[in-house]
Amino acid sequence: MRSLFFLMRYAASPTEAVQHAEMTAYDDLVSQAELAAFVAVNSGWTGIALPRAAADDMSENSWSPAEVTMRRTWEHLARLPRPLCNRPVFDRSGRHLGTPDLIDPVAGVAGEYNSALHLQGAQRSRDVEKEARLRAAGLEFVEMLTGDLIDPFAFVARLRAAYARAARIPVVDRRWTIETPRWWIPTFTVEQRRSLTAGQRELMLRYRRLAG
C-alpha cells in the first residue's frame, strides 16, 4: 500500500495514477476500499490529490494499463457513460460469447484495445471470431489502437459512431446479456478473486499467465 501510495503521489498524470492503482488491484494486492481508507488517513501528504482522485475513479477489473487509458478516454474525454471492465457476455441460453475489455450494457457498445500483437497471427483470428460472435448477438463494437493512446480523438469519434449505430438496434433484437449463469463464479472484484480456492484461481485467472 505504501509503495502504491508513493507511486500515485508522484505520477505524471491522473491516468498514470489510476493505472498504478488498477494494476495493483489486478494482482489482488489492494482493493478500492482499502486504498480509499488509506488515503483518508494520510491526507496531509504532498501530491495527495492524485491518490484521492484515483481511489474514486479506479476499477478493480482492468487487465492492462492500456485498458485503463481506454476506459478513462471513454468516460472523461468522450463524456460517455462509464463502461464495465472485462465483463463476460453470454447468449440467452447462458453460453459465453466473449469478454470484451469494456462494455456499456445499457447502450449495447463493447470496446477492445488492440495493440500490434493483436493485429497478426492466431491472436488476430481469435479477436475476429470473438467480435463476430458479439456483433451477431447484437452488440456494437469499437477498437482502440496503439496510436490512439497518443492521439485519442480518432478513437473518440469511432466510439461516438458506435453509440449512434447501437442506438438504431432495437433492444428486443439483443441476443446477449451480462447476467451471469448460476454456474459462473464472478471474478470482477478484488474481494471475489481473493475468495477463490487455489484450483479456482488456476482455472479462472489463467489469463494472467497468458498475459505474462
N, C-alpha and C positions, 0 to 999 in steps of 0.2 A: 504494500500500500504506500509506504513512504517513497519508494523508488518511482512508482507511478505518479504520485503527487508532485515530485520534483520535476519529472519529465513534462507533465502538463503545465506547471507554472512557467516553464521556460520554453514552451512550444512556440514555433514560429507563427502559428495562426490558430484560430479556433478549430478549424478542421483537423489540424495535426494533433491538438489536444484531445479531440474526440477519438481520433484514430488510436492514440495511446490507450485511452480508456476502453475502447471496444475490443482491441486486440488482447488486452489483459482479461476482459470478460470472456473472450473466445477460449482462453485456456482455463477458464473457471477459477481464476485466482481472486477476482474482485467482482462483486455484483454492483449494480447501480445503487441499491440501497446502502451497501457498505461504503461506497465512495461518497455518497451524499452525506452520510453520517460523519465520515472523517473530515470532509470539507467544512461541515458545520462547526466542528470544534477546533478548527485550525484557520479561522477566518482572518487572522491578522498577518498572514504571510504575504511576502511580495509575489505579485502575479496571481493572486487568489481568484481573480475574475475568470481566468481561463478554466481552472478546475470546476469552479462553481457552475459556469455555463455548460461545460461538458457533462457534468453529472446530471443536469437537467435534460440534455439533448441525447445522450447515448442510448444505443440499443444494445442488448446482450446477445444478439444472434447474427452479427456480421461475421463473415468468414475471411475478409481481406481488407487491407487499408483502402484499396480502390473502391470497394463496395461502400465504405463509409463516405468517401467523396461523392460517389454517385447518389447515395441517399440524401446527403446534405444539399447537393445541387438540385435534386428533385424537389425537396421541401423548401429550402431557403432562397434559392435563386429563381427557380421556375415558379415558386409560390403555389405549389400544388399540394394536395393532402399528403400527409406523412405516410409513406408506404411501409408495409411489413417486410422484415428481413428474413430471407430463406424460409419462407412458409410453404410447406408442401401443398400441392394442388392435386385433387382427386376428381375422378368422374363420379357420376351419380350412383354407381354401383360400389364405390369405395376403392377403385383401382388407382394407384398412384401414377399420375401423369408426368410429374416432374416437380422440381423445387427451384423456381426462379430466384435470382438474387433479391429482387424486390417485387412487391405486388401491392397494388391498390385494389382490394377486393370489392370496394363499392363501385369504382369506375370500371373495373374489369381490364386494368392495364398491368402488364408484367414487364420487368426490365432485367437485362443481363449486362454485366460488364464483361467484355471480351477483349483480352489482351492479345498480343501477337500469337501466343501459344494456342489460343482458341480458334485461330483462323487457318489452321492447317491440320492435315492428318486425321487420325482417329478421333481426336478431341472435337474437331470441327464437325465430323459426322454425327457424333453424339449430340452436340449442341443443336444441329439442324433437325435431328429427329425429335428432340425434346420440344423445340419451338413448334414443329409441325403438329405434335400432339396437342399442345396447349392452344394453338390457333384453331385447330379443328374443333376443340371443345368450346370455342367462343371467346378466348382471351385475345386482346390486342397486345402486341409485343414491340419493345423498343430496345436498341442496343446502345451501350456507351463503349467507345473505343479509346485506345490509349491516348490519342491526340486530344480527345475531349477533356482529359484531365487538365490540360494546359489551357485550352480554349473551349469552355463548356457551352458556348451559346448555340452551336450547331446541335448539340445533344438536346438542349432545352427546346429548340424548335421541333426536333423529331418527337420529343416527349409530348409536347402540346398537340402535335398532329395525331399521335397515338390516342390521346384522350378524345380528340374530335372524332376519330374513327370508332372508338369504343362507344361513344355516346349514341352512335347510329345502330348499335346492336341491341335489339330488344332483350330485356332481362330474361324473358321467358325462353329465349333461344340459348341461354347459357347452359352448357352441359358440364360445368365444373363447380367445385366447391372447395373451400379451405376448411370445412368442418371435418375433423379427423374421425376416421372409423374407430370403433371401440377397441380394436386390436392395436391401434397405433399408439406408441408411447411418445409423448411430446418431449422435445429437447430444445425448446425455444428460449429458456432462461437458464441462468447460472444455477439457480436452485434445482431446477429439473435435472440438469446434467449431473450435478453433484450427487443426486439421489440414485443414479443408475448403479447397478451392480457392475462388477468388473467385466462380466460377459456382455452385458448390455452396452457398456462403453466401447468394447472391442467391435461390436456389430454396428451400433448406431452412430458412432463418431469416427468411423473409418475414413470419412472424407478428410480428416486431419492428416492421416497417414498419406493419402493420395496427394494432398497439397504439399506435404513435405518432400 
